[in-house]
């Protein structure tokens, strides 16, 4: 796994998704070197960079041009640009031109999660997997309900990670914000 501290960051772009969360996402996705992955809402490129190392192809999408720039810089920093296409557009729009997706990650959707999930569902192949990361309770509920409507059997895992900071007097545990990882497979 790449380390959080090695990513180039910007105060205008959220991310990277923390290392422990990226590790769970990679594990849950079951990614192989044959897979075509879409990262909708790529932010700083945390997830894009991890999948770029393991998948055949990654398409990273973000509405924010600065996010695309940050993802591009991080890919370059880690020497990973070859198998990644960057698209500066709304996820729902960009997905219209993409087919035969093995893994769709939705890390950002604005107020368009339902719309994006409709299109993701259409574009996933028969082995397709969806992974949504959600911080807001409302997004978690919306994601689960929409996946159920689309005929999936969604799973949700709430992850609370704390990292130790070693002080003179002992070790202080500092918590990261809780995040849900919602997963579903075509069936
Ligand atoms: N996983 C990323 C962080 C994602 S933050 C990382 O590791 O760095 C969420 C991102 O989703 C933001 O950059 C935001 O601009 C983007 N976003 C929000 N709504 C979107 C939409 N409808 N389509 C594409 N990107 C979107």
Boltz pocket constraint, residues with backbone or C-beta under 6 A from the ligand:
constraints:
  - pocket:
      binder: B
      contacts: [[A, 13], [A, 14], [A, 15], [A, 16], [A, 17], [A, 40], [A, 41], [A, 42], [A, 43], [A, 44], [A, 45], [A, 46], [A, 47], [A, 48], [A, 61], [A, 62], [A, 63], [A, 64], [A, 67], [A, 89], [A, 90], [A, 91], [A, 92], [A, 107], [A, 108], [A, 109], [A, 110], [A, 111], [A, 112]]
      max_distance: 6.0
